[in-house]
Amino acid sequence: MPITPLMPVYPRCGVRPVRGEGVYLYGEQGEKYLDFASGIAVNALGHGHPKLVKAIADQAATLMHVSNLYGSPQGEKFAQRLVDASFADTVFFTNSGAEAVECAIKTARRYHFVNGNPERHDLITFDTAFHGRTLGTISATNQAKMRDGFEPLLPGFKYANFNDLEGALALIDDNTAGFLVEPIQGEGGIRPATKEFIKGLRKACDDHGLLLVLDEVQAGYGRTGKLFAHELYGVVPDIIAAAKGIGGGFPLGACLATEEAAKGMVIGTHGSTYGGNPLAMAAGEAVLDVILEPGFLENVEKMGARLRQALEQMLPNHDHLFDHVRGHGLMLGIKLKSDSRRFVAHCRDNHGLLTVAAGDNVVRILPPLVIDESHIAECIERLSEAARVYVPAADD
Ligand SMILES: *Cc1c(COP(=O)(O)O)cnc(C)c1O
């Protein structure tokens, strides 16, 4: 078999969407799917949101791209709004999550470099973490499936067990720059960090002059009912990476930092040809307009609680299959007692419900942030029916 023109790195399924409308996707033959995957937590406003569509269309007709060699009224305005809404003092815009994490890693290293401690270059990261697919970001996880065959990887990362504060603190030495951690692991299986863990990492950073770098690419941007997930923990990070929901489907990411943490990022130290171009800024502003509307985040929290409650009510009816629900807001996971990939495929192919499989046999439930009660009811109906007729594989 010759290689396919589209490099065959994804196990693509039979769903071939050609159109989206709100919380629904439509395939080539008109098949309709309830989309509780949202392009993996990207389509925060669902599909075809009129505000986002209009903002992109208007900006495309006005000015799509200019180089970062020129002044950016669009970037200045959007960055100011993110600064006003968060812990950060400054923002670098990227085109993806991995690039936002790369910028975060570079910012952390430069901080210690300009402080006269260039030997402090190691970030302590965590088991089952996911930070992206660039060489830097695969080096920041110890998951073999992402690293195998790509060695030599980037030095400067050490790995502790997620939620194991003692283990993480034990790795601190003269070369440590800080910690890089997802407040809620997404790909790893919707594993929320405990409060003690995140607070303990913050305290260690304060005690040892280290930086707390959070990867909020999946958990951030309204997904948990807070603009950023660290707000749930009552800690203030030094640097975060955001992406996924930030552009609502337009490729956009951001690295946000405090003035202190970003002090090494001076002229010439970093760049991106596309990063933060006027079209991306228009998309980002339209999404932020909606997310910051009064009541929007409260409604995410409310819908998250309803969905969780409905899932928890359903679980005991299918005791052979479901274990428990975890997560925050509209970033929920159902831990299964058997292979989650197979059940996700069953829901998709036989019940018109899109979810995402994750590590630890978890089914990720990541609906658009604009769902209402009717979508929750429909999801539960489809999930229950899918579970009722499901026969796990004999070897599961
Ligand atoms: C998706 C994801 C990334 C990578 O984002 P890309 O846009 O695919 O580069 C990084 N970190 C986390 C936590 C993610 O969920």
The ligand as an ORCA input file, in Angstrom:
! r2SCAN-3c Opt
* xyz 0 1
  C      -3.679     19.902     23.280
  C      -2.677     20.177     24.321
  C      -1.395     20.673     24.003
  C      -0.903     20.829     22.591
  O      -1.649     21.710     21.820
  P      -1.493     21.725     20.219
  O      -2.359     22.866     19.791
  O      -1.950     20.392     19.736
  O      -0.068     21.960     19.931
  C      -0.551     20.982     25.045
  N      -0.920     20.820     26.320
  C      -2.138     20.343     26.664
  C      -2.497     20.206     28.099
  C      -3.049     19.993     25.672
  O      -4.242     19.484     26.007
*
